[in-house]
Amino acid sequence: MIAYSREEMVSVTDLLKTLRQTLDKISHHSVEKIAVMKNNRPEAVMLSIDEYERIKELADMAEHIGLAELIRERKETPKESYIPFNDVMAKAGIVL
């Protein structure tokens, strides 16, 4: 679980009162993230656009690496192990 410092937490009620200041904290990198608390539990996290884009790029890269690994594994699958397309479709209840 991610830890949040006191200045990285804000209640929904306080966020509504201090939205501009909270956005300034994030956009000026005074804090890395803001946890929006509801009933004393983190409900959402606010990040700067730079941080969000960095995280999104890393997630996309991880997905591409996973796909590349899957492709590599499938290339090594012997052709005798292949299942004909029509058999797969029939098993799924799709008649071509």
Phi, psi and omega in degrees: 000143181279138178267144178239135175282168182303320181283352177263007180240140177213139178284160178302317180299312180293325179298319179298327180279332189235031185303312182301313181295322179294316177298321178298318178303316182288312185291333177266007177060030173292328173226154181282324185206160174233124175269122177272118187261137175227123184055042178063023177230142178298127181251327181204164178232135175256134179231159172291157179299323178300315181292319178300313181296322178296315180296318180297317177298319178295319178295318178297318180296317179298320178296318179295321178297317178298318178294319179298320178295318178298317178297316179300315179298318182291329177295331181275355180288127179297143182301332179295338181275350181297146175252127181301142182306314181298325177293319178297314181296318180297320180295329178278359179082019181251120181258128179264000000 
